[in-house]
Amino acid sequence: MARKTDKQCAQQALAAAIVGKTKSGTKQAMNVTMTRDEMQRAQAYLKSGKPVTGH
């Protein structure tokens, strides 16, 4: 399986937040679909302020 880009990890984290609706729901969705490394990379990408949409 190919390694996800940091941007893809951030997009997945945002999707989990939308689906989860609450903090605990988001956490559960992320734990099911993402590794700890992917979560850390998503957090760093989101903090950087780079755009999450587009290619």
PDB file of N, CA, C and O in Angstrom:
ATOM      1  N   MET A   1       0.835  -1.174   0.000  1.00  0.00           N
ATOM      2  CA  MET A   1       0.000   0.000   0.000  1.00  0.00           C
ATOM      3  C   MET A   1       0.886   1.246   0.000  1.00  0.00           C
ATOM      4  O   MET A   1       1.874   1.314   0.731  1.00  0.00           O
ATOM      5  N   ALA A   2       0.533   2.202  -0.804  1.00  0.00           N
ATOM      6  CA  ALA A   2       1.319   3.431  -0.920  1.00  0.00           C
ATOM      7  C   ALA A   2       1.132   4.312   0.306  1.00  0.00           C
ATOM      8  O   ALA A   2       0.060   4.355   0.910  1.00  0.00           O
ATOM      9  N   ARG A   3       2.185   5.002   0.651  1.00  0.00           N
ATOM     10  CA  ARG A   3       2.145   5.938   1.776  1.00  0.00           C
ATOM     11  C   ARG A   3       1.330   7.164   1.380  1.00  0.00           C
ATOM     12  O   ARG A   3       1.506   7.707   0.289  1.00  0.00           O
ATOM     13  N   LYS A   4       0.442   7.595   2.262  1.00  0.00           N
ATOM     14  CA  LYS A   4      -0.380   8.783   2.007  1.00  0.00           C
ATOM     15  C   LYS A   4       0.484  10.031   2.148  1.00  0.00           C
ATOM     16  O   LYS A   4       1.425  10.071   2.941  1.00  0.00           O
ATOM     17  N   THR A   5       0.145  11.038   1.369  1.00  0.00           N
ATOM     18  CA  THR A   5       0.824  12.316   1.526  1.00  0.00           C
ATOM     19  C   THR A   5       0.298  12.988   2.791  1.00  0.00           C
ATOM     20  O   THR A   5      -0.743  12.604   3.323  1.00  0.00           O
ATOM     21  N   ASP A   6       1.031  13.997   3.267  1.00  0.00           N
ATOM     22  CA  ASP A   6       0.582  14.746   4.434  1.00  0.00           C
ATOM     23  C   ASP A   6      -0.768  15.403   4.149  1.00  0.00           C
ATOM     24  O   ASP A   6      -1.632  15.471   5.023  1.00  0.00           O
ATOM     25  N   LYS A   7      -0.937  15.882   2.927  1.00  0.00           N
ATOM     26  CA  LYS A   7      -2.189  16.525   2.534  1.00  0.00           C
ATOM     27  C   LYS A   7      -3.340  15.516   2.578  1.00  0.00           C
ATOM     28  O   LYS A   7      -4.432  15.846   3.042  1.00  0.00           O
ATOM     29  N   GLN A   8      -3.108  14.311   2.108  1.00  0.00           N
ATOM     30  CA  GLN A   8      -4.143  13.280   2.148  1.00  0.00           C
ATOM     31  C   GLN A   8      -4.508  12.929   3.589  1.00  0.00           C
ATOM     32  O   GLN A   8      -5.674  12.675   3.895  1.00  0.00           O
ATOM     33  N   CYS A   9      -3.521  12.916   4.462  1.00  0.00           N
ATOM     34  CA  CYS A   9      -3.783  12.652   5.878  1.00  0.00           C
ATOM     35  C   CYS A   9      -4.654  13.763   6.469  1.00  0.00           C
ATOM     36  O   CYS A   9      -5.583  13.493   7.230  1.00  0.00           O
ATOM     37  N   ALA A  10      -4.347  15.011   6.113  1.00  0.00           N
ATOM     38  CA  ALA A  10      -5.131  16.147   6.598  1.00  0.00           C
ATOM     39  C   ALA A  10      -6.561  16.075   6.073  1.00  0.00           C
ATOM     40  O   ALA A  10      -7.508  16.345   6.812  1.00  0.00           O
ATOM     41  N   GLN A  11      -6.721  15.716   4.814  1.00  0.00           N
ATOM     42  CA  GLN A  11      -8.057  15.580   4.235  1.00  0.00           C
ATOM     43  C   GLN A  11      -8.841  14.488   4.949  1.00  0.00           C
ATOM     44  O   GLN A  11     -10.034  14.646   5.206  1.00  0.00           O
ATOM     45  N   GLN A  12      -8.187  13.397   5.265  1.00  0.00           N
ATOM     46  CA  GLN A  12      -8.843  12.295   5.955  1.00  0.00           C
ATOM     47  C   GLN A  12      -9.237  12.715   7.369  1.00  0.00           C
ATOM     48  O   GLN A  12     -10.306  12.338   7.850  1.00  0.00           O
ATOM     49  N   ALA A  13      -8.390  13.487   8.035  1.00  0.00           N
ATOM     50  CA  ALA A  13      -8.713  13.969   9.381  1.00  0.00           C
ATOM     51  C   ALA A  13      -9.923  14.902   9.347  1.00  0.00           C
ATOM     52  O   ALA A  13     -10.781  14.842  10.228  1.00  0.00           O
ATOM     53  N   LEU A  14      -9.992  15.755   8.341  1.00  0.00           N
ATOM     54  CA  LEU A  14     -11.146  16.646   8.213  1.00  0.00           C
ATOM     55  C   LEU A  14     -12.418  15.853   7.943  1.00  0.00           C
ATOM     56  O   LEU A  14     -13.478  16.169   8.483  1.00  0.00           O
ATOM     57  N   ALA A  15     -12.315  14.838   7.121  1.00  0.00           N
ATOM     58  CA  ALA A  15     -13.474  13.986   6.850  1.00  0.00           C
ATOM     59  C   ALA A  15     -13.932  13.293   8.128  1.00  0.00           C
ATOM     60  O   ALA A  15     -15.133  13.162   8.365  1.00  0.00           O
ATOM     61  N   ALA A  16     -12.995  12.854   8.944  1.00  0.00           N
ATOM     62  CA  ALA A  16     -13.342  12.209  10.215  1.00  0.00           C
ATOM     63  C   ALA A  16     -14.056  13.197  11.134  1.00  0.00           C
ATOM     64  O   ALA A  16     -14.990  12.827  11.846  1.00  0.00           O
ATOM     65  N   ALA A  17     -13.614  14.456  11.116  1.00  0.00           N
ATOM     66  CA  ALA A  17     -14.262  15.481  11.943  1.00  0.00           C
ATOM     67  C   ALA A  17     -15.692  15.734  11.482  1.00  0.00           C
ATOM     68  O   ALA A  17     -16.589  15.937  12.300  1.00  0.00           O
ATOM     69  N   ILE A  18     -15.897  15.722  10.179  1.00  0.00           N
ATOM     70  CA  ILE A  18     -17.244  15.939   9.640  1.00  0.00           C
ATOM     71  C   ILE A  18     -18.145  14.760   9.992  1.00  0.00           C
ATOM     72  O   ILE A  18     -19.283  14.948  10.422  1.00  0.00           O
ATOM     73  N   VAL A  19     -17.640  13.562   9.811  1.00  0.00           N
ATOM     74  CA  VAL A  19     -18.424  12.357  10.089  1.00  0.00           C
ATOM     75  C   VAL A  19     -18.637  12.187  11.596  1.00  0.00           C
ATOM     76  O   VAL A  19     -19.724  11.813  12.035  1.00  0.00           O
ATOM     77  N   GLY A  20     -17.599  12.463  12.379  1.00  0.00           N
ATOM     78  CA  GLY A  20     -17.675  12.257  13.827  1.00  0.00           C
ATOM     79  C   GLY A  20     -18.574  13.239  14.543  1.00  0.00           C
ATOM     80  O   GLY A  20     -19.190  12.889  15.549  1.00  0.00           O
ATOM     81  N   LYS A  21     -18.664  14.462  14.046  1.00  0.00           N
ATOM     82  CA  LYS A  21     -19.526  15.533  14.574  1.00  0.00           C
ATOM     83  C   LYS A  21     -19.124  16.047  15.951  1.00  0.00           C
ATOM     84  O   LYS A  21     -19.223  17.249  16.196  1.00  0.00           O
ATOM     85  N   THR A  22     -18.682  15.195  16.845  1.00  0.00           N
ATOM     86  CA  THR A  22     -18.251  15.620  18.175  1.00  0.00           C
ATOM     87  C   THR A  22     -16.782  15.263  18.347  1.00  0.00           C
ATOM     88  O   THR A  22     -16.213  14.534  17.534  1.00  0.00           O
ATOM     89  N   LYS A  23     -16.173  15.778  19.405  1.00  0.00           N
ATOM     90  CA  LYS A  23     -14.767  15.474  19.650  1.00  0.00           C
ATOM     91  C   LYS A  23     -14.555  13.971  19.820  1.00  0.00           C
ATOM     92  O   LYS A  23     -13.620  13.404  19.254  1.00  0.00           O
ATOM     93  N   SER A  24     -15.418  13.334  20.596  1.00  0.00           N
ATOM     94  CA  SER A  24     -15.251  11.895  20.819  1.00  0.00           C
ATOM     95  C   SER A  24     -15.555  11.090  19.553  1.00  0.00           C
ATOM     96  O   SER A  24     -14.904  10.081  19.285  1.00  0.00           O
ATOM     97  N   GLY A  25     -16.547  11.538  18.774  1.00  0.00           N
ATOM     98  CA  GLY A  25     -16.864  10.862  17.519  1.00  0.00           C
ATOM     99  C   GLY A  25     -15.743  10.990  16.508  1.00  0.00           C
ATOM    100  O   GLY A  25     -15.426  10.047  15.783  1.00  0.00           O
ATOM    101  N   THR A  26     -15.141  12.188  16.470  1.00  0.00           N
ATOM    102  CA  THR A  26     -14.019  12.422  15.565  1.00  0.00           C
ATOM    103  C   THR A  26     -12.834  11.544  15.962  1.00  0.00           C
ATOM    104  O   THR A  26     -12.188  10.935  15.110  1.00  0.00           O
ATOM    105  N   LYS A  27     -12.563  11.489  17.244  1.00  0.00           N
ATOM    106  CA  LYS A  27     -11.446  10.676  17.735  1.00  0.00           C
ATOM    107  C   LYS A  27     -11.647   9.211  17.383  1.00  0.00           C
ATOM    108  O   LYS A  27     -10.713   8.528  16.964  1.00  0.00           O
ATOM    109  N   GLN A  28     -12.876   8.734  17.559  1.00  0.00           N
ATOM    110  CA  GLN A  28     -13.175   7.333  17.237  1.00  0.00           C
ATOM    111  C   GLN A  28     -13.003   7.077  15.743  1.00  0.00           C
ATOM    112  O   GLN A  28     -12.415   6.067  15.354  1.00  0.00           O
ATOM    113  N   ALA A  29     -13.510   7.983  14.900  1.00  0.00           N
ATOM    114  CA  ALA A  29     -13.387   7.812  13.450  1.00  0.00           C
ATOM    115  C   ALA A  29     -11.921   7.814  13.028  1.00  0.00           C
ATOM    116  O   ALA A  29     -11.519   7.036  12.163  1.00  0.00           O
ATOM    117  N   MET A  30     -11.131   8.680  13.633  1.00  0.00           N
ATOM    118  CA  MET A  30      -9.707   8.740  13.284  1.00  0.00           C
ATOM    119  C   MET A  30      -8.971   7.496  13.743  1.00  0.00           C
ATOM    120  O   MET A  30      -8.108   6.989  13.027  1.00  0.00           O
ATOM    121  N   ASN A  31      -9.300   6.994  14.930  1.00  0.00           N
ATOM    122  CA  ASN A  31      -8.633   5.791  15.439  1.00  0.00           C
ATOM    123  C   ASN A  31      -8.908   4.573  14.576  1.00  0.00           C
ATOM    124  O   ASN A  31      -8.065   3.683  14.467  1.00  0.00           O
ATOM    125  N   VAL A  32     -10.079   4.528  13.968  1.00  0.00           N
ATOM    126  CA  VAL A  32     -10.446   3.380  13.128  1.00  0.00           C
ATOM    127  C   VAL A  32      -9.757   3.462  11.766  1.00  0.00           C
ATOM    128  O   VAL A  32      -9.398   2.434  11.193  1.00  0.00           O
ATOM    129  N   THR A  33      -9.571   4.673  11.247  1.00  0.00           N
ATOM    130  CA  THR A  33      -9.111   4.814   9.866  1.00  0.00           C
ATOM    131  C   THR A  33      -7.675   5.288   9.688  1.00  0.00           C
ATOM    132  O   THR A  33      -7.139   5.215   8.582  1.00  0.00           O
ATOM    133  N   MET A  34      -7.040   5.773  10.754  1.00  0.00           N
ATOM    134  CA  MET A  34      -5.703   6.357  10.596  1.00  0.00           C
ATOM    135  C   MET A  34      -4.718   5.784  11.610  1.00  0.00           C
ATOM    136  O   MET A  34      -5.090   5.409  12.722  1.00  0.00           O
ATOM    137  N   THR A  35      -3.448   5.725  11.197  1.00  0.00           N
ATOM    138  CA  THR A  35      -2.393   5.333  12.129  1.00  0.00           C
ATOM    139  C   THR A  35      -1.991   6.561  12.939  1.00  0.00           C
ATOM    140  O   THR A  35      -2.329   7.690  12.582  1.00  0.00           O
ATOM    141  N   ARG A  36      -1.275   6.331  14.021  1.00  0.00           N
ATOM    142  CA  ARG A  36      -0.807   7.446  14.856  1.00  0.00           C
ATOM    143  C   ARG A  36       0.095   8.385  14.034  1.00  0.00           C
ATOM    144  O   ARG A  36       0.008   9.606  14.169  1.00  0.00           O
ATOM    145  N   ASP A  37       0.947   7.818  13.197  1.00  0.00           N
ATOM    146  CA  ASP A  37       1.821   8.621  12.348  1.00  0.00           C
ATOM    147  C   ASP A  37       1.007   9.510  11.405  1.00  0.00           C
ATOM    148  O   ASP A  37       1.319  10.687  11.229  1.00  0.00           O
ATOM    149  N   GLU A  38      -0.027   8.943  10.807  1.00  0.00           N
ATOM    150  CA  GLU A  38      -0.872   9.719   9.898  1.00  0.00           C
ATOM    151  C   GLU A  38      -1.587  10.844  10.641  1.00  0.00           C
ATOM    152  O   GLU A  38      -1.758  11.937  10.101  1.00  0.00           O
ATOM    153  N   MET A  39      -2.003  10.581  11.875  1.00  0.00           N
ATOM    154  CA  MET A  39      -2.661  11.623  12.675  1.00  0.00           C
ATOM    155  C   MET A  39      -1.703  12.770  12.973  1.00  0.00           C
ATOM    156  O   MET A  39      -2.083  13.939  12.893  1.00  0.00           O
ATOM    157  N   GLN A  40      -0.468  12.439  13.314  1.00  0.00           N
ATOM    158  CA  GLN A  40       0.532  13.463  13.614  1.00  0.00           C
ATOM    159  C   GLN A  40       0.867  14.284  12.369  1.00  0.00           C
ATOM    160  O   GLN A  40       1.018  15.504  12.444  1.00  0.00           O
ATOM    161  N   ARG A  41       0.982  13.613  11.235  1.00  0.00           N
ATOM    162  CA  ARG A  41       1.273  14.319   9.988  1.00  0.00           C
ATOM    163  C   ARG A  41       0.111  15.214   9.586  1.00  0.00           C
ATOM    164  O   ARG A  41       0.323  16.320   9.089  1.00  0.00           O
ATOM    165  N   ALA A  42      -1.126  14.742   9.799  1.00  0.00           N
ATOM    166  CA  ALA A  42      -2.308  15.545   9.496  1.00  0.00           C
ATOM    167  C   ALA A  42      -2.330  16.792  10.364  1.00  0.00           C
ATOM    168  O   ALA A  42      -2.599  17.888   9.872  1.00  0.00           O
ATOM    169  N   GLN A  43      -2.052  16.636  11.637  1.00  0.00           N
ATOM    170  CA  GLN A  43      -2.054  17.768  12.560  1.00  0.00           C
ATOM    171  C   GLN A  43      -1.004  18.804  12.143  1.00  0.00           C
ATOM    172  O   GLN A  43      -1.284  20.003  12.136  1.00  0.00           O
ATOM    173  N   ALA A  44       0.177  18.351  11.804  1.00  0.00           N
ATOM    174  CA  ALA A  44       1.242  19.268  11.389  1.00  0.00           C
ATOM    175  C   ALA A  44       0.859  19.994  10.104  1.00  0.00           C
ATOM    176  O   ALA A  44       1.110  21.192   9.968  1.00  0.00           O
ATOM    177  N   TYR A  45       0.260  19.282   9.172  1.00  0.00           N
ATOM    178  CA  TYR A  45      -0.139  19.891   7.897  1.00  0.00           C
ATOM    179  C   TYR A  45      -1.211  20.944   8.132  1.00  0.00           C
ATOM    180  O   TYR A  45      -1.146  22.035   7.566  1.00  0.00           O
ATOM    181  N   LEU A  46      -2.195  20.625   8.963  1.00  0.00           N
ATOM    182  CA  LEU A  46      -3.276  21.573   9.241  1.00  0.00           C
ATOM    183  C   LEU A  46      -2.748  22.814   9.966  1.00  0.00           C
ATOM    184  O   LEU A  46      -3.196  23.928   9.695  1.00  0.00           O
ATOM    185  N   LYS A  47      -1.809  22.627  10.875  1.00  0.00           N
ATOM    186  CA  LYS A  47      -1.210  23.764  11.593  1.00  0.00           C
ATOM    187  C   LYS A  47      -0.384  24.656  10.667  1.00  0.00           C
ATOM    188  O   LYS A  47      -0.220  25.847  10.931  1.00  0.00           O
ATOM    189  N   SER A  48       0.131  24.081   9.589  1.00  0.00           N
ATOM    190  CA  SER A  48       0.983  24.840   8.676  1.00  0.00           C
ATOM    191  C   SER A  48       0.199  25.900   7.890  1.00  0.00           C
ATOM    192  O   SER A  48       0.772  26.862   7.379  1.00  0.00           O
ATOM    193  N   GLY A  49      -1.113  25.704   7.806  1.00  0.00           N
ATOM    194  CA  GLY A  49      -1.937  26.670   7.076  1.00  0.00           C
ATOM    195  C   GLY A  49      -1.994  26.436   5.572  1.00  0.00           C
ATOM    196  O   GLY A  49      -2.584  27.228   4.837  1.00  0.00           O
ATOM    197  N   LYS A  50      -1.387  25.357   5.122  1.00  0.00           N
ATOM    198  CA  LYS A  50      -1.431  25.036   3.693  1.00  0.00           C
ATOM    199  C   LYS A  50      -2.843  24.619   3.309  1.00  0.00           C
ATOM    200  O   LYS A  50      -3.582  24.103   4.147  1.00  0.00           O
ATOM    201  N   PRO A  51      -3.232  24.836   2.045  1.00  0.00           N
ATOM    202  CA  PRO A  51      -4.590  24.470   1.636  1.00  0.00           C
ATOM    203  C   PRO A  51      -4.787  22.943   1.645  1.00  0.00           C
ATOM    204  O   PRO A  51      -3.867  22.179   1.353  1.00  0.00           O
ATOM    205  N   VAL A  52      -5.986  22.534   1.981  1.00  0.00           N
ATOM    206  CA  VAL A  52      -6.308  21.113   2.056  1.00  0.00           C
ATOM    207  C   VAL A  52      -7.078  20.676   0.813  1.00  0.00           C
ATOM    208  O   VAL A  52      -7.139  19.485   0.506  1.00  0.00           O
ATOM    209  N   THR A  53      -7.656  21.619   0.107  1.00  0.00           N
ATOM    210  CA  THR A  53      -8.427  21.291  -1.092  1.00  0.00           C
ATOM    211  C   THR A  53      -7.545  21.334  -2.324  1.00  0.00           C
ATOM    212  O   THR A  53      -6.436  21.868  -2.288  1.00  0.00           O
ATOM    213  N   GLY A  54      -8.042  20.769  -3.416  1.00  0.00           N
ATOM    214  CA  GLY A  54      -7.298  20.784  -4.676  1.00  0.00           C
ATOM    215  C   GLY A  54      -6.316  19.653  -4.785  1.00  0.00           C
ATOM    216  O   GLY A  54      -6.311  18.737  -3.964  1.00  0.00           O
ATOM    217  N   HIS A  55      -5.477  19.717  -5.808  1.00  0.00           N
ATOM    218  CA  HIS A  55      -4.526  18.635  -6.103  1.00  0.00           C
ATOM    219  C   HIS A  55      -3.251  18.825  -5.382  1.00  0.00           C
ATOM    220  O   HIS A  55      -2.339  18.008  -5.515  1.00  0.00           O
TER     221      HIS A  55
END
